Amino acid sequence: MFNNYHYFIALADEGNISKAARKLFISHQCLSRYLKNLEQEYRVTFFERTPKLMLTPAGQAYLDTIRQMQLLEENLDSQLDDIRQAKLGNVVFGTTDGRYRILVPDLLAQFKRMYPDVILEAQSNPDSKKLSERVLEGELDMVLLNKSDISSKQLVFQPVLDERMYLIISDNMLKTYFPNRYPQCIQDFASGVNLSQFQHVPFVMGRKNLVSRRSIEDYCQSHQIQLNCVMELGQLDLHGMMTARDYAASFCWSMYVPAIQKLNREGQYSYLHIFPIKGRGITNQLVLVMRKGKIFPAYGRALIRLIKENCASFENLTLISSS
């Protein structure tokens, strides 16, 4: 009844018979015949043909069902791998660009030592929504995302890190924008900054679609604060680099703090102060996202443990605020 269901998934993903056929390495005629026979068998139309292939309600119901079949097949493979005690296989992990550069180099090396014959493929995408979609489509096994980016009930998650937002400002900028309070302000701000005192300071911030930017704007709105954003930059790991060049102050999540501290150790640019935000501040929960019901083989479960351990290292950070 569901023979060659991968054909149907390719048609739904590509929205074009020729493109789907090339992806499947079969002929256009073969794929057209498959779809025609399938629709005759069920006596329904699964796709509208113009202006491009689009799923009908019946087609969407069929796709949802065979996605579950695909998951069951993967789960069976995982369980059989464990039964055979196999150490061959592959797993695909994804996250956003900035976190990819922070986590993946160590993660690849650690996993390789544990499972030298298992292929760990790590991918990045600046769009969290796209990453979630690729998990649902079975293209990614697990992704590391902000909890607030998850919307589908077909996804489940495991918390890996509760992050705080920190304010980053160079020593030169403190002298410029707090001339009457410098250097005493360093000690004052070390216990927490009040953002209302930074409304005259220029900031580089993330783009408006990013969780970090939305979190800052929500906090400022609730505290009636208006910050001066002079630049929007999608790559969060570049914000600290701009601050080190005295361009503007910035913000970062816990996971990016070690990179700021590394810039200070290198000593090439202005010293960067890392200050917490007063009160409850701005927080974020980082989670590992998977398809609901997915079963991982032993090496997949080991990867989950590694990701959790690596993320936990960013939990208790030691901040040093003296130049």
N, C-alpha and C positions, 0 to 999 in steps of 0.2 A: 504493500500500500504506500510506503514511503521510500521506495527505491530511488536512489540517486537524489536524495533530498538536498545534497550540496548544490545541485543544479539550480534548484529553486532559490536558495539563499543567494547564489551569485546573481541571479536575475533581479532579485529584490535590491541587492546592494548596488548593482551597476545601473539599473534602469534602462538597459539597452542590451538587446540580444547579441549583437556582434561583440560588444565589449565583454559580456559575460562569457561568451564562447571562447574568446581569446584567453581570458583568465583561467578557464577550465581546460584549455588545450583540446577542445573539440570543435567540430564544424558548426557553422551557423545553422545549417539544415538539421543537424542532429539535435541541437538545442530547441529549435522551433518545433520539431516533431515531438520532443519530450513534453513541451508545454501544451501543445495541442492535444496529445493523448491524455495528459493529466486532467485537463479541463473537460474532456469528453467523459473520462472515468467518473468524475464527481458531478458532472452536469451543471457546472457553474463557471463563471469567468473569474479568473484569479488576477488578471491584469487588464487595465485600460491600455490600449495600444498607442494612443495619440494624446498630446504631442510626443510623449515618451512613455515607456512602461511605468505605470503607477499601480500600486496594489489596490484592489477593490476590498470591501469589508471581508469578503470570503478569503481573499488572498492574504490579508493581514491575520486572520484567524489561523490559516494554514501555516503561515510563517511563524507565528507564536508557538504553534505546536511542534514544528520541526526544530525550532531553537531548543525546546526542551529535550527533544530526541538527541540533538547534538551534545547537550550537556550530559545526558545519561550515558552516551557513548564515551565521552571524555572521562566521566567518573568510573566507568567500567575499566577503561585502560589504566587509570590510576590505581585502582584496587588490584588489578592483575599484576601491575608493576610491583606492588608491595608483596604479593604472593610469590612472585618469581624472585623477589629480592633484587630486582634489576636496578642498576645504577646508571642506566642509559635513558635519555629523554631530553626534553626541553621545556622551559618555562619562560613566559614573556611578562616582564614587569614594566610598568610605566609610571611616570610622574611629570610634574611641570618642569620647565627648563631650569630654573634656579636651583630647585632641590635636586634635580638630576646631577648637576655639577658638584653639589655638596656630598651626596650619598653614594652615587653609583661607582666611582673608582674603587673605594674600599669594599663595597658590596660585591663587585665582580671578583676581586682578588680573594676575598674570604670564601665565597661560594665555590670558586674554582678549586681551592685547597680541599674543601669538603667533598665535592662531587666533580672530579676532573673530567668525567665523561658525559656530564649533563651540560647542555647548552643553556646558558642564561642570557636571554636577549633583553636588553634594557632600552626603552624608548622614551622620548620626551615630546611634550606638546604644550604650547603656552595656554591652550584652551582646555580648561578642566572638563567642560561639557563634552568635548570630543573624546577625552579619555574615558569618561563614563560610558559613552555610546559604544566605544570599542570593546569595553568589558562585556556589555550586553550582547554584542555581536560575536563574542568569542575570539576576538583578535588579540586581546590582552587577558592574561590570567588574573592579574591583580594590579591595582594602581594606588599610589599614595596621593591623597587629596585632602583638602579642607572639608570638614564635615558639612559645612554649609553649602558645598557644591553638589551634594548628593540629593537627588529628587526621586529616582525610580524605586518603586517597591520591590523590584526584582533584584536589587543590589543589597548586600549586607556589608557591614564594616566592623573592624576591630580598632579601637582607639590605640594610638601609638605614642602620642606626644601632646601635652597641653602646653601651648606656647603663650608667651607674653610679647607684647610689642614694646620696643625700646626706641628712645629718641637718640639719634646720632648727630653730633655736632663737633666741628673741629675746634682746636684750641684757639686758632686765629679768629674764628668766627665768634667765639665767646668774648674775646677781647674787643672785637668790633661792635657787637650788638649788646654787650653788657659791660661797658667801660667803667661804670661807677661801682660795679659789684665784683669785677674780676680782681684777684683770683678766688676770693671768698665764695663766689657763686658755684665753683666746682664742688666744694664740700656741701653747700646747700642743696645742689641738684642731685648729689649722689644718693640721697635718700628718696628721691622722687621729684619729678618736675611737674609744675602746673602749666599746662599748655597755654593757658590764657596769657602767661608771661612771654610767650614766644610768637605772638601774633605779628610782630614787626620783623620777624626773621624769615628769610626766603627758604622754601622747602622744595626738594625734588620728591615727587610721589609717583606711585604706580598709576596705571591707567584706571579709568572709572569702573571697568568691568571686573577688576581684581578684588579679591576678598580683603586684602590689606587696605586698599583705598576706601572701600565701602565701610570697613570697620572704623577707620580714622574719621570719616565724614559723619558716621552715626554718633561716634563719641563726641565730636565737636558740636554737632547739632544739639545733642542732649545737654551739653554744658555751655551752650551759647558762645562758642568760640569760632572765630574765622581765621584760618591759617592762610598764609600767602604762598600758594603753589606757583612756582615760576617755571616748572618743567615737569612733564609727565613722561615716565620711562617704564616700559613694560618689563624689562629685565631687572628683577629686584636685587640681584647680586651686584648690579652696577651702581646702585644708589650710594653705597658706602664709598665707592671709588670717586664719585662726583663730590661727595662731602670732603673726602681727603684732599681734594684740590681746592677747597674753600669756595666751591661753587654755590652750595646750598646745604642746609641741614637735611636730614632724612629720617626715616623710620626703618626698623627691621624686626622681623620675628626672631624668636630664640635661635632657630637653626642657622641664622645668618651671622650671629654674634661672633663665633670663632673666626670667620673670615675677616671681620672688622679688627679683631685682636691681632690677626696675622699681618694686616696692613700696618698696625702700630709697631709690631716687632721688626718689620722690614725697614721702617724708619725713612722711607723715601719721600713721603708727603707729610702733610700736617697731622699732628697727633689727634686721634679721634676719641672723644668722650662718649661713653655709653651710659645713658641715664634711664632708669625705669620711670614710668608714668605714675603719678600719685594716685592713691586710692586703689580701686579695683583695676584701674587701667584698662587696657585693651587686650583681649585674649582670643585664642583660636585653638580649636581642637583638630589635630592632624590624625587622619584615619587611613587604614588599609582597606581598600574596597574590593569586593569579589562578587561574582554572581551568586545569588541565593541557591543553595543546594549543591554547590560545586564541591567535589571531593578531590583533595590533592594527594599525590603520592608522597613518599617520605621526603624526597628532595624538595618538593613544594612546601611542605610543612617546615622543613629546615630553613628555607628562604624566608618564610614568615617570621620565624624566630629571630633570624639575623636582622631583618628590617626593624623589628621591635627593639632589639638590643642597641642597634646603631642610633635609632631615634631617641632612645632613653638617655643616651650620653649628652643630649642637649637640655636635659631637664633641669639640672642644678648647675647654673653657670656662675662663675666667679667674675665679678666686674671690678675693674681697676680704673679709677678715675683720677689719675694724676699724670701730668706730662713731665 
